[in-house]
């Protein structure tokens, strides 16, 4: 960069200097909170989630997450790890949990009232839709 100055007497001076700008700030990750999903099959459930990243210099960028969105998550808890790296090599990391729960069956024994599935997701293969006194649901 070049600067010039002139004083009251009309004397001028020039000077040169270099300005270095370094990107030292990592991108900002936006991740969902922990997710709790009902199993839709005996293996688990496919879970879609939204994750994004933005950098003050490079702008919007897609983070890399493992396991990726839309994949089958097995019954239990899985930690999803995400990261985003800008062109300067600054990396942001974050994570959230995906919990896949099995369907809960309630049996109302002795009342003569059939049991009902209590579900927050899809059907469970092989589950009996009703049960009553003296009737056993398959495990």
Backbone as CSV, one residue per row, in Angstrom:
resi,resn,N_x,N_y,N_z,CA_x,CA_y,CA_z,C_x,C_y,C_z
1,UNK,0.850,-1.142,0.000,0.000,0.000,0.000,0.914,1.228,0.000
2,UNK,0.506,2.282,-0.679,1.294,3.504,-0.760,0.498,4.640,-0.145
3,UNK,1.174,5.431,0.686,0.553,6.598,1.311,1.364,7.838,0.940
4,UNK,0.674,8.938,0.799,1.324,10.223,0.512,0.814,11.247,1.505
5,UNK,1.699,12.187,1.859,1.309,13.271,2.770,1.996,14.556,2.320
6,UNK,1.321,15.678,2.497,1.875,17.007,2.178,1.664,17.863,3.411
7,UNK,2.750,18.534,3.866,2.615,19.378,5.055,2.254,20.800,4.650
8,UNK,2.128,21.698,5.639,1.722,23.090,5.409,2.735,23.843,4.553
9,UNK,3.983,23.428,4.576,5.012,24.082,3.776,5.049,23.538,2.357
10,UNK,4.222,22.545,2.047,4.190,21.982,0.714,5.162,20.845,0.487
11,UNK,5.779,20.390,1.543,6.711,19.280,1.415,5.916,17.968,1.373
12,UNK,6.262,17.112,0.443,5.537,15.848,0.258,6.426,14.677,0.655
13,UNK,5.769,13.644,1.119,6.480,12.408,1.444,5.606,11.246,1.042
14,UNK,6.247,10.174,0.615,5.545,8.957,0.221,6.099,7.796,1.032
15,UNK,5.267,6.813,1.263,5.723,5.619,1.962,4.936,4.406,1.497
16,UNK,5.599,3.289,1.480,4.972,2.026,1.100,4.985,1.081,2.293
17,UNK,3.937,0.265,2.408,3.913,-0.783,3.428,3.012,-1.917,2.957
18,UNK,3.193,-3.057,3.556,2.438,-4.252,3.180,1.417,-4.567,4.265
19,UNK,0.218,-4.930,3.846,-0.833,-5.349,4.768,-1.106,-6.829,4.500
20,UNK,-0.946,-7.652,5.505,-1.262,-9.073,5.400,-2.553,-9.345,6.162
21,UNK,-3.488,-9.996,5.491,-4.753,-10.374,6.126,-4.773,-11.892,6.215
22,UNK,-4.900,-12.389,7.426,-4.923,-13.838,7.642,-6.277,-14.253,8.186
23,UNK,-6.826,-15.280,7.594,-8.084,-15.857,8.077,-7.726,-16.852,9.172
24,UNK,-8.040,-16.509,10.397,-7.726,-17.397,11.529,-8.983,-17.906,12.232
25,UNK,-10.139,-17.556,11.710,-11.395,-17.939,12.354,-12.019,-19.134,11.648
26,UNK,-12.378,-20.152,12.432,-13.016,-21.366,11.889,-14.452,-21.057,11.478
27,UNK,-14.989,-21.841,10.558,-16.401,-21.681,10.183,-17.322,-21.925,11.387
28,UNK,-18.532,-21.423,11.293,-19.552,-21.665,12.325,-20.427,-22.824,11.872
29,UNK,-20.538,-23.853,12.708,-21.396,-25.005,12.417,-22.787,-24.772,12.994
30,UNK,-23.805,-25.176,12.256,-25.177,-25.188,12.765,-25.655,-26.632,12.691
31,UNK,-25.834,-27.238,13.866,-26.232,-28.647,13.954,-27.532,-28.769,14.728
32,UNK,-28.286,-29.838,14.469,-29.499,-30.043,15.269,-29.129,-30.435,16.697
33,UNK,-30.082,-30.302,17.597,-29.897,-30.857,18.938,-30.010,-32.368,18.859
34,UNK,-29.884,-33.025,19.983,-30.043,-34.482,20.011,-31.421,-34.860,19.471
35,UNK,-31.469,-35.935,18.682,-32.711,-36.395,18.072,-33.137,-37.715,18.683
36,UNK,-34.430,-37.871,18.946,-34.991,-39.125,19.434,-36.038,-39.569,18.424
37,UNK,-35.827,-40.767,17.838,-36.673,-41.248,16.750,-37.141,-42.662,17.076
38,UNK,-38.402,-42.946,16.740,-38.956,-44.279,16.930,-38.463,-45.193,15.808
39,UNK,-38.086,-46.403,16.134,-37.666,-47.383,15.128,-38.826,-47.659,14.182
40,UNK,-38.529,-47.747,12.894,-39.557,-48.064,11.907,-39.409,-49.487,11.379
41,UNK,-38.268,-50.118,11.688,-38.040,-51.519,11.355,-37.331,-52.149,12.542
42,UNK,-37.149,-53.444,12.490,-36.439,-54.125,13.572,-34.987,-53.670,13.653
43,UNK,-34.425,-53.183,12.542,-33.028,-52.737,12.526,-32.852,-51.323,13.063
44,UNK,-33.849,-50.459,12.908,-33.728,-49.070,13.346,-34.606,-48.160,12.516
45,UNK,-34.061,-46.996,12.118,-34.827,-46.033,11.324,-33.875,-45.189,10.490
46,UNK,-34.347,-44.804,9.297,-33.600,-43.840,8.496,-33.876,-42.465,9.073
47,UNK,-32.813,-41.709,9.310,-32.962,-40.398,9.938,-32.343,-39.339,9.025
48,UNK,-33.155,-38.340,8.690,-32.674,-37.189,7.927,-32.519,-36.017,8.886
49,UNK,-31.434,-35.303,8.764,-31.189,-34.130,9.606,-30.562,-33.026,8.763
50,UNK,-30.612,-31.814,9.263,-30.036,-30.658,8.576,-28.796,-30.196,9.326
51,UNK,-27.695,-30.028,8.608,-26.464,-29.474,9.170,-25.902,-28.487,8.158
52,UNK,-25.369,-27.368,8.639,-24.799,-26.383,7.726,-23.602,-25.716,8.379
53,UNK,-22.850,-24.987,7.563,-21.691,-24.244,8.064,-21.557,-22.964,7.263
54,UNK,-21.016,-21.941,7.912,-20.794,-20.664,7.250,-19.479,-20.090,7.746
55,UNK,-18.732,-19.496,6.836,-17.438,-18.908,7.172,-17.465,-17.422,6.844
56,UNK,-16.850,-16.604,7.690,-16.873,-15.154,7.486,-16.129,-14.732,6.221
57,UNK,-15.218,-15.544,5.727,-14.488,-15.232,4.498,-15.033,-16.023,3.317
58,UNK,-15.226,-17.316,3.485,-15.610,-18.194,2.378,-17.118,-18.303,2.166
59,UNK,-17.927,-17.859,3.107,-19.375,-17.927,2.970,-19.923,-19.297,3.352
60,UNK,-21.084,-19.630,2.783,-21.770,-20.893,3.116,-20.979,-22.082,2.586
61,UNK,-20.955,-23.138,3.379,-20.287,-24.378,2.978,-21.004,-25.542,3.613
62,UNK,-20.898,-26.687,3.000,-21.522,-27.893,3.534,-20.564,-28.628,4.456
63,UNK,-20.998,-28.938,5.666,-20.139,-29.722,6.551,-20.145,-31.200,6.148
64,UNK,-19.159,-31.921,6.602,-19.104,-33.366,6.421,-19.542,-34.000,7.728
65,UNK,-20.555,-34.867,7.677,-21.062,-35.517,8.883,-21.021,-37.032,8.715
66,UNK,-20.723,-37.725,9.802,-20.694,-39.193,9.795,-21.362,-39.702,11.063
67,UNK,-22.366,-40.563,10.912,-23.005,-41.038,9.692,-23.767,-39.903,9.002
68,UNK,-23.911,-40.003,7.677,-24.590,-38.941,6.931,-26.110,-38.958,7.122
69,UNK,-26.727,-37.827,6.819,-28.179,-37.703,6.870,-28.827,-38.693,5.911
70,UNK,-29.956,-39.268,6.326,-30.699,-40.195,5.489,-30.282,-41.644,5.624
71,UNK,-29.262,-41.901,6.402,-28.767,-43.269,6.583,-29.593,-44.003,7.635
72,UNK,-29.538,-45.342,7.599,-30.186,-46.169,8.615,-29.387,-46.073,9.908
73,UNK,-30.046,-45.647,10.966,-29.441,-45.609,12.296,-29.990,-46.797,13.068
74,UNK,-29.124,-47.573,13.650,-29.522,-48.772,14.402,-30.149,-48.377,15.734
75,UNK,-30.941,-49.305,16.312,-31.563,-49.091,17.617,-30.463,-48.809,18.635
76,UNK,-30.675,-47.797,19.446,-29.683,-47.376,20.431,-29.255,-45.943,20.152
77,UNK,-28.088,-45.566,20.659,-27.588,-44.202,20.528,-26.379,-44.164,19.606
78,UNK,-26.406,-43.247,18.655,-25.297,-43.038,17.729,-24.869,-41.580,17.821
79,UNK,-23.581,-41.346,17.955,-23.054,-39.983,17.958,-22.697,-39.595,16.529
80,UNK,-23.286,-38.500,16.047,-22.986,-37.982,14.714,-21.940,-36.889,14.879
81,UNK,-20.818,-37.029,14.162,-19.725,-36.054,14.236,-19.670,-35.288,12.913
82,UNK,-19.593,-33.959,13.020,-19.566,-33.109,11.836,-18.357,-32.180,11.894
83,UNK,-17.869,-31.812,10.705,-16.769,-30.852,10.631,-16.888,-30.045,9.348
84,UNK,-16.296,-28.847,9.375,-16.230,-27.991,8.191,-14.874,-27.295,8.225
85,UNK,-14.212,-27.238,7.074,-12.898,-26.612,6.968,-12.940,-25.549,5.881
86,UNK,-12.478,-24.341,6.195,-12.450,-23.280,5.187,-11.171,-23.365,4.348
87,UNK,-11.047,-22.495,3.343,-9.896,-22.543,2.431,-8.575,-22.224,3.130
88,UNK,-8.628,-21.556,4.286,-7.412,-21.246,5.031,-6.986,-22.404,5.932
89,UNK,-7.803,-23.471,5.973,-7.467,-24.637,6.789,-8.011,-24.599,8.205
90,UNK,-8.846,-23.614,8.526,-9.467,-23.551,9.851,-10.623,-24.539,9.903
91,UNK,-10.662,-25.357,10.957,-11.670,-26.413,11.059,-12.546,-26.220,12.288
92,UNK,-13.847,-26.407,12.084,-14.817,-26.426,13.184,-15.364,-27.844,13.284
93,UNK,-15.563,-28.321,14.504,-16.131,-29.646,14.717,-17.281,-29.554,15.710
94,UNK,-18.197,-30.494,15.606,-19.320,-30.563,16.531,-19.982,-31.923,16.420
95,UNK,-20.909,-32.188,17.325,-21.597,-33.475,17.306,-22.974,-33.351,17.944
96,UNK,-23.785,-34.355,17.684,-25.086,-34.511,18.331,-25.406,-35.994,18.347
97,UNK,-26.391,-36.388,19.153,-26.754,-37.801,19.274,-28.075,-38.075,18.578
98,UNK,-28.161,-39.269,17.992,-29.415,-39.776,17.439,-29.762,-41.031,18.244
99,UNK,-30.911,-40.999,18.907,-31.362,-42.122,19.726,-32.536,-42.780,19.008
100,UNK,-32.386,-44.063,18.682,-33.453,-44.821,18.036,-34.078,-45.718,19.094
101,UNK,-35.394,-45.539,19.304,-36.118,-46.285,20.342,-37.033,-47.325,19.709
102,UNK,-37.195,-48.444,20.411,-38.137,-49.485,19.987,-39.541,-49.092,20.395
103,UNK,-40.537,-49.695,19.726,-41.946,-49.473,20.060,-42.232,-50.133,21.398
104,UNK,-43.013,-49.464,22.205,-43.404,-49.997,23.513,-44.800,-50.600,23.385
105,UNK,-44.961,-51.857,23.823,-46.272,-52.502,23.815,-46.789,-52.570,25.251
106,UNK,-48.042,-52.187,25.433,-48.650,-52.261,26.759,-49.760,-53.298,26.718
107,UNK,-49.750,-54.192,27.678,-50.785,-55.229,27.758,-51.609,-54.962,29.010
108,UNK,-52.884,-54.835,28.800,-53.804,-54.578,29.888,-54.403,-55.924,30.293
109,UNK,-53.736,-56.642,31.191,-54.153,-57.996,31.551,-55.308,-57.975,32.539
110,UNK,-56.251,-58.870,32.321,-57.336,-59.085,33.271,-58.495,-58.138,33.142
111,UNK,-58.399,-57.088,32.365,-59.512,-56.144,32.290,-60.481,-56.484,31.169
112,UNK,-60.049,-57.392,30.279,-60.891,-57.724,29.134,-60.735,-56.720,28.005
113,UNK,-59.977,-55.664,28.230,-59.748,-54.656,27.199,-58.521,-55.047,26.384
114,UNK,-58.630,-55.089,25.060,-57.465,-55.443,24.245,-56.328,-54.442,24.431
115,UNK,-55.134,-54.960,24.288,-53.963,-54.085,24.369,-53.851,-53.270,23.091
116,UNK,-53.233,-52.132,23.192,-52.983,-51.302,22.020,-51.500,-50.989,21.950
117,UNK,-51.026,-50.906,20.753,-49.634,-50.505,20.582,-49.537,-49.013,20.860
118,UNK,-48.549,-48.647,21.598,-48.258,-47.241,21.829,-47.080,-46.929,20.919
119,UNK,-47.345,-46.156,19.889,-46.315,-45.945,18.875,-46.082,-44.466,18.626
120,UNK,-44.844,-44.134,18.323,-44.489,-42.805,17.867,-43.832,-42.882,16.497
121,UNK,-43.855,-44.055,15.898,-43.229,-44.252,14.594,-44.066,-45.208,13.785
122,UNK,-43.436,-46.003,12.938,-44.142,-46.937,12.071,-44.347,-48.281,12.736
123,UNK,-44.953,-49.217,12.003,-45.243,-50.539,12.567,-43.986,-51.365,12.786
124,UNK,-44.070,-52.263,13.741,-42.971,-53.182,14.012,-43.338,-54.523,13.414
125,UNK,-42.492,-55.054,12.514,-42.818,-56.336,11.897,-43.008,-57.433,12.937
126,UNK,-44.055,-58.233,12.771,-44.300,-59.368,13.648,-45.023,-59.031,14.933
127,UNK,-45.319,-57.763,15.192,-46.013,-57.409,16.430,-47.503,-57.671,16.264
128,UNK,-48.119,-58.261,17.268,-49.556,-58.528,17.244,-50.298,-57.211,17.474
129,UNK,-51.348,-56.936,16.700,-52.064,-55.689,16.866,-52.908,-55.650,18.127
130,UNK,-53.310,-56.793,18.635,-54.124,-56.825,19.849,-53.753,-58.025,20.693
131,UNK,-53.982,-57.895,21.960,-53.802,-59.016,22.877,-54.812,-58.848,23.994
132,UNK,-55.196,-59.947,24.592,-56.148,-59.894,25.683,-55.763,-60.920,26.720
133,UNK,-56.648,-61.137,27.715,-56.342,-62.113,28.743,-56.081,-63.489,28.144
134,UNK,-55.022,-64.131,28.566,-54.688,-65.462,28.094,-53.997,-65.484,26.750
135,UNK,-53.810,-64.349,26.104,-53.151,-64.280,24.795,-51.777,-63.650,24.967
136,UNK,-50.778,-64.233,24.332,-49.403,-63.749,24.489,-48.933,-63.120,23.193
137,UNK,-48.251,-61.987,23.321,-47.662,-61.347,22.147,-46.329,-62.002,21.840
138,UNK,-45.992,-62.138,20.558,-44.673,-62.697,20.237,-43.566,-61.745,20.663
139,UNK,-42.396,-62.300,21.042,-41.294,-61.426,21.445,-40.399,-61.133,20.300
